[in-house]
Amino acid sequence: MSDHTDNYNAASDDSIEGNTNDIYKLTSERMSRHRSSLERRRFKDLLGDRRSKVRLTASGEPQSDRRTANRVANERLRKKTG
């Protein structure tokens, strides 16, 4: 009976180690996607915020930033419909 128990424990240890090692391995496809996403994020960080620059109207005057006003209007609309 002890031989059976020893074999079972040895098999369990191997499968546990195998599973933990497999968890941390990425296939080449997933590693490629991971690298691509890191590279894409790096390039996005270099670009900066395009909305931080002053925008001009058709007549050449500076256009006011409407983001805050639009957010407030959207929130009010949600409260009315919600």
N, C-alpha and C positions, 0 to 999 in steps of 0.2 A: 504494500500500500504506500510506503514511503517513496518508492520509485515513481509511482504515478503522480504523487504530490510534487516531487522534485521536478519532474518533466513539465507539469502544469505551471509551476512557478517560473521555470526557465522560459517557457513559451510566453507567459504573461509579461515577463520582464522585457523580452525581445520586442513584443508587440507594443508595449508602452514606449520603449525607447524609439522604436521605428515611427510611431505616431508623432512623438514630440519633435523628432528631427524633420519629418515631412511637413509639419506645420510651418516651419520657418524657411522652407525652400520655396522659391518661386520658379515657375516654369519660364522658359526663355520668352514666351509670348507675354506673360504677366510682367516680367522684369523689363521688357521693352516698353510696355505701356507705362510702367512706373517711371522709367527714365524719361519718357516723353512728357509725362505730366509734370515732373520736376523741372524739365527744361522750359516748358511752356510757362510755368509759374515764375521762373527766373526772368524770362523775357517780359512778362507782364509787370513784374516789379520794377524793371528798368524804365518802362514807358511813362509811368506817372499818371496823374488824373487829367484827362483831356478837358474836363469841365472847369479846371482851375484857371484856364486862360480866359481873358475877356472876349466875349462874342460881340460881334457888331451886327446891327440891323442892316436892312437894305440901303438905308440912307447914310450909313457909316457911323451912326451913333452907338455908344456902348449899350448893349442889351442887358436888362436887369436879370438877375439870377432868380428864376421862378421855382426852383426846386422846393424850397421851404413852403411857399404858398401852395404849390401843387400837393404836397404831402398833407397839409392842413385840410385842403379841399377834399382830398380822397378820404381822409379820416371822418370828416363830417358826412360825406356821402355814405360811408359804411354804417355810421350810427343811424342814419335815417332809414336805410334799407334793412338793417339788421335787427 
